[in-house]
Amino acid sequence: MVSWKKIRVGAALVAATLTTAAVMAVAPVHHVARPAGPTSEPVKLTPPLMPAEAGKPLPKTVLA
């Protein structure tokens, strides 16, 4: 015999699947951006910002 808990879990899975399918059917399709052509300008990457204390040693912490 199937327990009520398994019936509820199965019903929840079916409901979630149907909800997901409905949302995906209604949601607009987002197109992937076209790859950059050879004539487009190259992207300039900036170096990562360093904190002001980059060269200083870390303070020693005392663990109690």
Buried (B, 14 or more C-beta within 10 A) or exposed (E): EEEEEEEEEEEEEEEEEEEEEEEEEEEEEEEEEEEEEEEEEEEEEEEEEEEEEEEEEEEEEEEE
